[in-house]
Amino acid sequence: MRSREDRLAENEVLFRSVNERIVELGDEWNGEYDLICECADTNCMSVLRLNVDDYRRLRQNPHWFAVLSGHEMPEIEDVVDRQERYLVVEKLPKTDEIVE
């Protein structure tokens, strides 16, 4: 049986894959992407805006996810960067198999 942490990480991976598809389709406005929050809440459909360079930097690490402030979950991730419009969270090692 999957743990709660695994299920939460799987939710975030799903949102990340949706955002990757948005970027792949070239849905860029003035050098920025309107993406969905990559938090673990499956009911969250909040939009966050990242510029192209920030998005590329974020995707360099498979353990990083962009979430809105207040959407972070300390039991499964650490905040590694705070931007004006979003946070970058890093998954804890116990979810390595899921996020990579």
Order of alpha helices (4+ residues) and beta strands (2+ residues): alpha-beta-beta-beta-alpha-beta-beta-beta-alpha
